Amino acid sequence: MSLNISECNVLTINKNKSHKQIHSYSVCNADGSKIALDRVDSIKDLGVLVDDSLSFSDRIYEKIKLANMMMHY
């Protein structure tokens, strides 16, 4: 099974944003070349939006938007 590198990201979870350490991560491609992974502030995993402070605010806003769309239908 091959890894879909375009769907791989780096999410650093840390409560204290002022002490956030930034490291670069990469994955070796099939031909041996290294591909750097993109850093994101939030990510959707198993249908749940998780942000870098674990506040789940993106998830809450997503559900509110969906409820508003259903009410105006």
Protein Blocks (a to p, Z undefined) as FASTA:
>chain_A
ZZdfklgccddddfblmlcccdddddddfkopacdddddfbdceehiacdfkonommmmm
mmmmmmmmmmmZZ
